[in-house]
Every structure is written in C-alpha cells, then in structure tokens.
C-alpha cells in the first residue's frame, strides 16, 4: 500500500513539474451569462444536406437553446421533445485553433443508453482536405450503452471509423463527479490522460500525411449526440433530460 501511495505522489509531482514548464495560452471558464461568439461557433440542425445525421446517423438536432452557463459551468442538455431529440454542439473553428500542447477539460458525464458526449478536435484544413484526411483527435468520448468506459481515439486516412487508432479504458467511477480529460500533443506523439493517468499513446515511427496529419492547427469541439453508429441504435427515452457539464477547458504550450 505504501508503494502505491508513493507512486501516486511521484506521478502527481511529475505532472505538476511538467505543467510548470508550460504557459497557459487559453482558458475557458464559462464565467459569463452566455458563450462568447468571438470564440465559439454554434453548429445547428441535423447536419443536412451535407452530412445528414452528422456523418454517424445521429438522431439529435442541435440548437442554441440546449445549453446554458451556470455557476461557472457549461451545461449542455440533451432532451426528448415530441418525436425529436435536441442538444448543442459548439466549436472554435476559425477562432481558437492550436498546434501542439496539452489540451484538457474538466467535465461531468451524462448517463443512460443512447447518450454520446464528446470533447474533441478536427484539423483546420477539413474544408479543403475533407475527413479523415484532416485528422481527428477524440480526447473524450463516452457512450451510455457501455458504462464505466472512456474512449480516446485518433482518426486518420489510414485508420478511421471502426479502425481508428485508440483505446477503450475501463474506469469504474467515471460517471461520478468531475474528471479531467486531456491530450498531451507534441510533434512526435500524443499521450492521452484521464485524471492524470496515462491511458493511451499514439506514436507512429514513420510519419506521413496518412498516419500523422497532426502537424497543423486543430480546433475544439464540445457536443452531446444521441444515438448514432457509435452511440448505439437504441435510445432509452426515460433518461431524458441529461446534462453534460464542462467546468473548464485549458490549453498549455
């Protein structure tokens, strides 16, 4: 037991030392009464006509009305409204984009079959290169049909969709309270963390544009989907409303 405690203290010390060498370059604390539209974009609707179902056969339609800022938190609420599901999806595309560094959020997850919250990033060249050539960094994905699991995944030209580069990590108490989800991204590799525990590393030895599109700026996305290819075809309507609560987002470089 003493060895375990000492190891945990050492790990925490190393993380603190690592952070001290970096500069906090951007922080979103959600302190105001509404999101700053100089930073955040709203993506609205069901993705049609270009990517109906947001490319994943998702069942929700995104609105500006399914979120609020309260007590320094962003609260995204998924609802069942008549025959429709609604939620919110926001991005920093064209406004806050980052290349390398530690990108993290502190969040509390929703629960229930059909829920699919995410904190993730897309390459800024998506409009010219398309997906998955632009690259995708999924720092956090959680699906309510598979409780106590966190997914961290990278999508590239040579590995995407069900063949993405990533890992599913079992964390028994992940649904309880707030947790920190982070990626430490350098020119050489990506390390993914949950509550400062390393859960996955991606480091292709021979890098090219098909396996490493991560030498360019990426923008941040926060959303909560319902159903879909990954969220699952079955949705338990009894769970709604559900809230995905984000305390902060920080970027260190």
N, C-alpha and C positions, 0 to 999 in steps of 0.2 A: 504493500500500500504506500509506504514512504517513497519508494522508487517512482510510482505512478504520479504522486503529488509533485515530486521534484522535477520529473519530466514535463509535467504540465506547466510548472512555473518557469522552467527554462524555455519552453516553447513560447509562452507569453512574453518573456523578456526579449526573445529574438524578434518576435513580431513588432514589439514596441520599438526596438532599435532600428528595425527596417523602416518603419514609418517615419522615424525621426530624421532619416536621411532624405526624405522626400518633402515636397511642398504641396500643400493642399491648393489645387488650382481652381477647383469649382466645388461648390456645396449647395445643395438644395435642401432647405429645412422646412419648406411648406408653412412658413410662419404667417403669411398674409391671409386675406379673405378669399382670394382666388388665384389661380395659376397665372404666372407672368407670360403673356403671349409673345414677349420678346425672346423667351426661352423655349416655350412649349408650343407644339402644334397639336391640334385635335385631328385624328383620323376618324371619319364618320361613316355611318352606314354599314352595309353588309359586304363591302368590297366590290360590288358590281358597278360597272360592267366589266372591269379589267380583271379582277381576281375575286370572283364571287366566292363567298364563304372564306374570304381572306386566304385562299390557296389551300385550306385544310378542311373544307366542308364544315366550318364552324357555324354555329346556329344563332349567334348573337348579332345584334345590330348595335353599333357604337354611337353614343350620343354625348352631348356636353352635359347632360342632366344627371348622369350616373356617377358623379364624383362630387366631393366637397373637401375643403380644407378645414380641419377642426383640431384644436389643441396641438398645432404643430405637426399634424399628420395629413397625408393624402389618403383619403378613403375612397376607393373605387368599389362601387356596389353593383353586383350583378342581380338582376331582377327577372321574374317571370311576369310579363304583362300581357294578359289575354293569351293569344297564341304565339307571342313573340318573347324572346329573351333580349335584354338590353344590358349594356355595360359601357365602359370607357376605355379608350386607347389613346395614349399621348406619346409624342416623340420630340426629340430635339433636332431633327433633321434640318440642316442648313443654318442652325443657330448655335448649338453647342456640340462640336464634334471633336473627338480625341484620338490620338495615335500613341499607344503605349501608356503604361502607368497602371495604377491599381484603381479599379472601378468597383464600388461597393454600394450596397443598400442595406438598410436595416428594416425588416418588414415582418408582419404577422400574416400568416396564411389563412385563407378561407378553407372550408372543408365541405365535403359532400360529393357524391357521384355526379360527374359532368362538369365540375369546376376545373379551370386551367389558367391560373395566374402565371405571369412571367415578367422577368426583368432581363432585358436582352439588348443586343446591338446589331446593327446592319452596316455594311460598308457604304460609305458616302457616294460611291460610284454605281449604286444599284440602278439608277435610271439609264445609264449607258451600258453597263455590263450585264445587268439582269441578275436574278438569283438562280443558282447559288454561286455564280462566278464572283459576285461581290463579297461573299463571305458573310457568315452569321456567327455571333457569339451569344450563346444562351447561358447566362450566368446563373439564372434560376428558372427552372420550370417545375411545377408541381401539378399533379393531376389527382383529383379527388377519388377516382376509381382505384388508385394504387396508393393507399395511405402509408405514411411513415417513410416515404421515399422522396429524394430530391434528385432531379435530373440536371446535369451540366453537359452541354453538347456544343460542338462546333460543326457547322455545315460549310463544305467547300465543294468545288467542282468534282473532286474525286471521292467525296464521301458526304452524302447528304440524305435528308429524309430518314428512313429507317436505317440507312447505312452511315449516318453521321458519326463523327469522332466524339466519343463521350463516355459517360459513366452514370449509372444509377446508384445512389448511395442510400442505404437504409439508416434512418435516424429516428429512433422510436418516439421521441418527444418533439418532433419538428412542428407539430400542429399547436404546441403550447407556447404562448408568449412570442416575443420578438426574437429574430435571429438575423445574423449578418451574413450576407451572400456576396462573394467577391471574386474577381479575376485579377491576377497579377500578370500583366501582359508586357513582354519585352520583345525586342527584335528577334529573339532566339526561341522563345517558348511561351506557353501560357500555363499558369497554375491557378486552379480553382479551389476556393475555400468556402467552408460553411462554419461560422463561429471560430475562425482562425485555424480550423483543421483542414489540412490539405486533402482534397478528395479526388483530384484528377489533374494530370499533367499532359499537355499536348506539345510534342517536340519532334516533328519530322526532321530526320537528319539531312535529307536532301530536299531543300525547299524550292518550290516553283509556284507559279501562279495558280495551279490547280489544287495544291495542298496547303498553300500559305498565302492567302490574299490579305494577310494581316500586317501589311507594310504601308498602310494608308489610314486616313481618319475614318472613324466609325461614329454613328450617332446612337443615342439611347432610346429605348422603347420601354414603356410600362403599360401593361394591359391585363385584363382578365377575360379570357374567352370562355365559351360554353360549348361543350360537346366537341365535335370535330374528329378528325382522324386520330389525333393524339389524346384529346380529352375524353374520347370514347363516344360511341353512338347512343348509349343510354344516359339519360339525364333524370335525376330524381327531383321532380318539381317541388317536393316537400322541403327541400333545403333552403329555398329562397326566401328572403334576400340573403346574399353572402357578401362579406366585405374583405377586400384585400387592402391592408393598411400599411402604408410606407411611411416610416419615421423620417428617414433622410436618404439622400444619395450624395456620395462624395467621390471625387477624383483626385488622386495623388500622382504627381510625376516627379 
